[in-house]
Amino acid sequence: MTTPAFIPYEAEAKLDWLGLTDAFVEGHQRPKAEIADSFLYRGDDTLLNRAAWIDGLGLAVKSATIFPGNQTRGLGAVNGGVSLYADDTGLLEAVVDFHLITKWKTAGDSLLGALRLARPDSKEILIVGAGHVGHSLFEAYSAGFPGARFKVWNRTIAKAEAMAEELGIGVARDLETAVGEADIVTSATMSTEPLIRGDWLQPGQHLDLIGAYRPDMREADDAALQRARVFVDSRDTTFGHIGELKIPLESGAIRREQVLADYYAMDAMRRESDDEITLFKNGGGAHLDLMTSRYVHARWLAT
C-alpha cells in the first residue's frame, strides 16, 4: 500500500491562483457535493470537522482546532489538518497543511467570483481588513487583475499602514471615500455590524464579502444587497448559516430569488452590463476545501 503524502505549507510554491480557479470550475461540473459539519466543545476550545464527498474527486475531512488560550502561549489559536481520501478505494492519500488549504481556498473562491462578476478592466481594488486573509487577497487579485492598484483599509490604521508598507500598496484612511473610488471592494473582517453601506456603492462596482461566517455576522447593509445583483459560492452553505444573507432574508429585506446563482450554475455567474453593481458572498464550504486539496495534491505529485 502506498504511504500517504504529507503536503506542507511550502507546497504553495508549486501553486498558482488561476490554476486553482480552473480547478473550482471543473469541480463544480461534477455531481453536487455531499457536505457535513460537526462541532465538539471543551470550555472555550472547539474542534470543527468539515467533511465533503464529490463523486470523482474523493473525500476530504478538514479538522480545525480553535484554542483561544494559545495566544497567551505564543501559539496560533487556529490549527488543524486536511485528510484527503481516494475516490475509488477510500484510502488515505494525503494529509495537507491546514493553513495552506484555508488560505488558497478562501482567496481563490473570491478570485473566481471576481473573474466571473467584476469588470475585466477593473484597476482600483480596495481590501477591507489587514489580517492574514487580506494579505492572501492581495496575492490572488494581483494574479487575476495584473496591473491593478491596491489600497487597504483597517479599523486600526497602524495595521493598514504596516500591510501597505509590506506589500507596497496604498492606505485608505476614510472607508466611504475609498469604497466610492474602487472598482472592486473585497472585505475580510470579523465585523458583526455592517461596515459597507449600499449608498456608497457606484455603478460598475463588484463587492466581494468574505469575513462573515456566523449567523450574527455581516459586513454590508441591506441597501448593498438591494442595489446589487447578488451571487454566492453555494446556496447550501450561506442561506441559513451566515448573517450576511440569513439576517436580511429573515427580515424580508431581500428574497431568496434575489440571489441569482451559485457556482453550481456557473453559466449564470456573469455580469450583464458595465454599470451594474455585483455582490458575491464567499461562504467557503467544505466542498471547496476538497477541490483545493485535490488541486494541491495533483500539483505536489506533478512537480
C-alpha positions in Angstrom: 0.0 0.0 0.0 1.3 3.5 -0.9 2.3 5.6 2.0 0.1 8.8 2.2 1.9 12.0 1.4 2.3 14.8 3.9 2.0 18.1 2.0 3.5 21.1 3.9 2.7 24.8 3.7 5.8 25.2 1.5 3.9 23.4 -1.3 2.4 26.7 -2.2 5.4 27.5 -4.3 4.0 24.9 -6.7 0.6 26.5 -7.0 -0.9 29.3 -9.0 -4.1 31.2 -8.4 -5.6 30.9 -11.9 -4.9 27.2 -11.9 -6.9 26.9 -8.7 -9.9 28.8 -10.2 -9.8 26.4 -13.1 -10.0 23.5 -10.6 -13.0 25.1 -9.0 -14.8 25.4 -12.3 -14.0 21.8 -13.1 -15.1 20.6 -9.7 -18.5 22.3 -10.0 -19.1 20.4 -13.2 -19.1 17.1 -11.3 -22.0 15.8 -9.2 -23.0 18.1 -6.4 -21.0 17.6 -3.2 -22.3 16.0 -0.1 -21.1 18.1 2.9 -21.4 18.0 6.7 -20.0 19.9 9.6 -19.7 18.8 13.2 -18.5 20.5 16.4 -17.1 19.4 19.7 -16.5 21.7 22.6 -14.5 21.9 25.8 -15.0 25.2 27.5 -13.6 27.8 25.2 -11.9 25.2 22.9 -13.5 23.9 19.8 -13.0 21.1 17.3 -14.6 21.7 14.0 -14.7 18.9 11.4 -15.8 19.8 7.8 -16.4 16.9 5.5 -17.1 16.7 1.8 -17.5 14.0 -0.8 -17.6 14.6 -4.5 -18.0 11.6 -6.9 -14.9 11.6 -9.0 -12.8 13.8 -6.6 -13.0 11.7 -3.5 -13.4 12.7 0.1 -11.8 15.3 2.4 -12.1 16.0 6.1 -10.8 19.3 7.3 -10.3 19.4 11.1 -9.8 22.8 12.8 -8.9 23.2 16.4 -9.7 26.6 17.9 -7.9 27.1 21.2 -8.2 30.9 22.1 -5.8 30.3 25.1 -2.9 29.6 22.7 -2.4 33.3 22.2 -1.0 33.5 25.8 1.4 30.7 24.9 2.7 32.4 21.8 0.9 29.9 19.6 -1.7 30.3 16.9 -5.3 30.0 18.1 -6.5 28.0 15.0 -4.7 24.9 13.8 -5.6 21.6 12.2 -5.1 19.4 9.1 -6.9 18.1 6.0 -7.2 14.4 5.3 -7.7 13.6 1.6 -9.1 10.2 0.6 -9.1 8.4 -2.7 -12.4 8.3 -4.7 -12.2 4.7 -5.7 -10.9 3.0 -2.6 -11.4 5.4 0.3 -7.7 5.0 1.2 -5.9 8.0 2.8 -3.9 9.7 0.0 -2.5 12.8 1.8 -2.5 14.9 4.9 -2.3 18.5 3.8 -1.3 21.6 5.9 -4.5 23.2 7.3 -3.3 26.8 6.8 -2.3 26.2 3.2 -5.7 24.9 2.2 -7.5 27.6 4.1 -5.5 30.4 2.6 -5.8 29.2 -1.0 -9.5 28.1 -0.7 -10.6 31.4 0.7 -8.8 33.8 -1.6 -9.3 31.5 -4.6 -13.0 31.4 -4.0 -13.3 35.2 -4.1 -11.0 35.5 -7.1 -13.2 33.2 -9.1 -16.2 35.2 -8.1 -14.5 38.4 -9.3 -13.3 36.9 -12.5 -16.9 36.0 -13.3 -18.6 39.1 -12.0 -16.2 42.1 -11.9 -15.4 44.3 -14.9 -12.4 42.8 -16.7 -10.8 46.3 -16.9 -11.0 46.8 -13.1 -7.9 48.7 -12.0 -8.7 50.0 -8.4 -9.0 47.4 -5.7 -9.8 48.1 -2.1 -9.0 45.5 0.5 -11.0 46.0 3.7 -9.2 44.3 6.6 -5.5 44.0 7.1 -5.3 40.4 8.5 -4.0 37.2 7.1 -6.9 36.9 4.6 -6.3 40.5 3.4 -2.7 39.6 2.5 -3.9 36.5 0.6 -6.4 38.6 -1.3 -3.6 40.8 -2.5 -1.8 37.8 -3.9 -4.9 36.3 -5.5 -6.3 39.5 -7.0 -2.8 40.5 -8.3 -2.8 37.3 -10.3 -6.3 37.8 -11.6 -6.1 41.5 -12.3 -2.5 42.2 -13.2 -1.6 45.9 -13.1 -4.4 46.8 -10.7 -3.7 49.4 -7.9 -4.5 48.4 -4.4 -5.4 50.2 -1.2 -6.1 48.7 2.3 -8.4 50.0 5.0 -8.5 48.7 8.5 -10.2 49.9 11.7 -6.7 50.1 13.3 -4.9 52.4 10.9 -1.5 51.2 12.1 -2.2 47.7 10.8 -3.2 49.1 7.5 0.0 51.1 7.3 2.1 48.0 8.2 0.4 45.9 5.5 0.7 48.7 3.0 4.4 49.1 3.6 5.0 45.4 3.4 3.1 45.0 0.1 3.9 48.3 -1.5 0.3 49.4 -1.7 -1.7 52.5 -0.6 -3.5 53.2 2.7 -7.2 54.2 2.7 -8.0 56.4 5.7 -11.7 57.0 5.0 -13.7 53.9 4.2 -16.6 55.7 2.5 -14.3 57.6 0.2 -12.2 54.5 -0.6 -15.3 52.4 -1.4 -16.5 55.1 -3.8 -13.2 55.2 -5.7 -12.8 51.4 -6.1 -13.7 49.1 -9.0 -13.6 46.1 -6.7 -14.1 46.0 -2.9 -13.0 42.8 -1.2 -13.8 42.7 2.5 -12.4 40.2 5.1 -13.2 41.5 8.6 -14.7 40.0 11.8 -17.5 42.6 11.9 -20.9 41.8 13.3 -22.3 45.2 12.2 -22.3 46.3 8.6 -19.2 48.3 7.6 -20.1 48.9 3.9 -23.1 50.9 3.1 -25.1 50.4 0.0 -25.4 54.2 -0.7 -21.6 54.3 -1.0 -21.6 51.9 -4.0 -21.1 53.2 -7.5 -22.3 51.8 -10.9 -20.0 49.1 -12.3 -18.5 48.0 -8.9 -18.0 44.5 -7.7 -18.3 43.8 -3.9 -16.7 40.6 -2.5 -17.8 39.7 1.1 -15.7 37.1 2.9 -15.5 37.8 6.6 -18.9 36.9 8.0 -19.2 33.2 8.8 -21.6 33.1 11.8 -25.3 33.8 11.9 -24.7 37.1 13.8 -22.0 38.5 11.4 -22.3 40.7 8.4 -20.1 43.2 6.5 -22.6 45.0 4.3 -26.0 46.5 5.0 -29.4 45.8 3.5 -29.1 48.6 0.9 -26.0 47.0 -0.5 -27.8 43.7 -1.2 -30.8 45.6 -2.5 -28.8 47.7 -5.0 -26.7 44.8 -6.3 -27.1 41.6 -8.4 -26.3 39.1 -5.7 -24.4 35.8 -6.1 -23.0 33.2 -3.7 -20.5 30.4 -3.9 -23.0 27.9 -2.5 -26.7 28.4 -1.6 -26.4 25.4 0.8 -23.6 26.9 2.9 -24.8 30.5 3.0 -28.6 30.9 3.1 -29.3 29.6 6.6 -25.9 29.8 8.2 -24.3 33.2 7.6 -25.7 36.5 8.8 -24.8 38.3 5.5 -27.8 36.6 3.9 -29.6 35.0 6.9 -30.5 38.3 8.6 -31.8 40.2 5.5 -33.7 37.1 4.3 -35.4 36.7 7.7 -36.3 40.4 7.9 -37.7 40.5 4.4 -35.1 43.0 3.2 -34.3 40.6 0.3 -35.9 37.5 -1.1 -34.3 34.1 -1.8 -34.9 34.6 -5.6 -32.8 37.7 -5.5 -29.7 35.5 -5.0 -29.3 34.8 -8.7 -26.8 31.9 -8.9 -24.1 29.9 -7.2 -21.1 28.0 -8.6 -23.3 25.1 -9.5 -25.0 27.4 -12.1 -21.6 28.7 -13.4 -23.1 29.9 -16.7 -25.4 32.3 -14.8 -22.4 33.7 -12.8 -21.9 36.7 -15.1 -22.1 40.4 -15.4 -24.8 41.7 -17.8 -23.7 45.3 -18.1 -20.8 47.6 -17.3 -22.8 49.8 -15.0 -24.5 47.2 -12.8 -23.3 46.5 -9.2 -22.4 42.9 -8.5 -22.1 41.3 -5.0 -20.6 38.0 -4.2 -20.8 36.2 -0.8 -17.9 33.8 -0.2 -19.1 31.1 2.2 -16.2 28.8 1.8 -17.8 25.4 2.2 -16.1 22.0 2.8 -16.6 21.1 -0.9 -14.2 23.9 -1.8 -11.7 22.6 0.7 -11.9 19.2 -1.1 -11.4 20.9 -4.5 -8.5 22.9 -3.2 -6.9 19.8 -1.6 -7.3 17.8 -4.8 -5.6 20.6 -6.8 -2.8 20.9 -4.3 -2.3 17.1 -4.3 -2.1 17.0 -8.1 0.4 19.8 -8.2 2.5 18.2 -5.5 2.6 14.9 -7.4 3.3 16.6 -10.7 6.3 18.6 -9.6 
